[in-house]
């Protein structure tokens, strides 16, 4: 499963059960998707991974 986090959106790629499972995990930590996106962008170490995925997606 892959998760692409953009500035104001998220794209999940994977099997339906994987996506449902991940969303259930995330609902225990964050109330809204926007909160999760802000949290991802606030982490400097993982932000580089987000930028790497974004550049790969844009090159397709």
C-alpha positions in Angstrom: 0.0 0.0 0.0 1.2 3.5 -0.8 0.1 6.8 0.6 0.7 10.1 -1.2 0.3 13.2 1.0 -0.1 16.5 -0.8 -0.6 20.0 0.6 -4.4 19.6 0.8 -5.2 16.1 -0.1 -4.2 12.4 0.3 -4.2 9.6 -2.2 -4.3 6.0 -0.9 -3.2 3.3 -3.4 -3.7 -0.4 -2.4 -6.3 -3.0 -1.7 -9.6 -2.0 -0.2 -9.0 -3.8 3.0 -5.5 -2.2 3.4 -7.0 1.2 3.0 -9.8 0.6 5.4 -7.3 -0.8 8.0 -5.1 2.3 7.6 -8.0 4.7 8.0 -9.1 2.9 11.1 -5.6 3.2 12.5 -5.5 6.9 11.7 -8.9 7.6 13.2 -7.5 6.7 16.6 -4.9 9.4 16.3 -6.6 12.2 14.3 -10.2 13.4 14.1 -10.0 15.0 10.7 -7.9 14.2 7.6 -6.7 17.8 7.5 -5.2 17.3 11.0 -3.3 14.3 9.8 -2.0 16.1 6.8 -0.8 19.0 8.9 0.8 16.6 11.3 2.7 14.9 8.4 3.9 18.2 7.0 5.0 19.3 10.5 7.5 16.4 10.8 10.8 17.4 9.2 12.3 13.9 8.9 9.2 12.4 7.2 8.5 15.5 5.1 11.4 14.5 2.8 9.7 11.2 2.1 6.5 13.0 1.3 8.4 15.3 -1.1 10.1 12.3 -2.7 6.7 10.6 -3.3 5.3 13.8 -4.7 8.1 14.2 -7.2 7.8 10.6 -8.3 4.0 11.0 -8.8 4.5 14.2 -10.7 7.1 12.6 -13.0 4.5 10.0 -14.1 
